Amino acid sequence: MTERSPFLPDEDEPSDLKVPWSFRLVVVLTVIYLLYRLAQGVMWVLGRIG
């Protein structure tokens, strides 16, 4: 009755995996780009209605 399912992860594995710095860089650059495009869109809308 104490058999574990083969689909569950082992309990001995470390649960805190480090995120690579390159992934963090991609996320930060994506956020900066999206904020820039948002500001560009807001300025475009204000130019069209103003």
JONORCOR-V200517 format. One record per backbone hydrogen bond with DSSP energy under -0.5 kcal/mol. NH is the residue of the N-H (numbers start at 1). CO is the residue of the C=O. If there is no record, write none. Layout:
NH/CO + NH/CO
This chain:
8/5 + 13/10 + 17/15 + 24/20 + 25/21 + 26/22 + 27/23 + 28/24 + 29/25 + 30/26 + 31/27 + 32/28 + 33/29 + 34/30 + 35/31 + 36/32 + 37/33 + 38/34 + 39/35 + 40/36 + 41/37 + 42/38 + 43/39 + 44/40 + 45/41 + 46/42 + 47/43 + 48/44 + 49/45 + 50/46
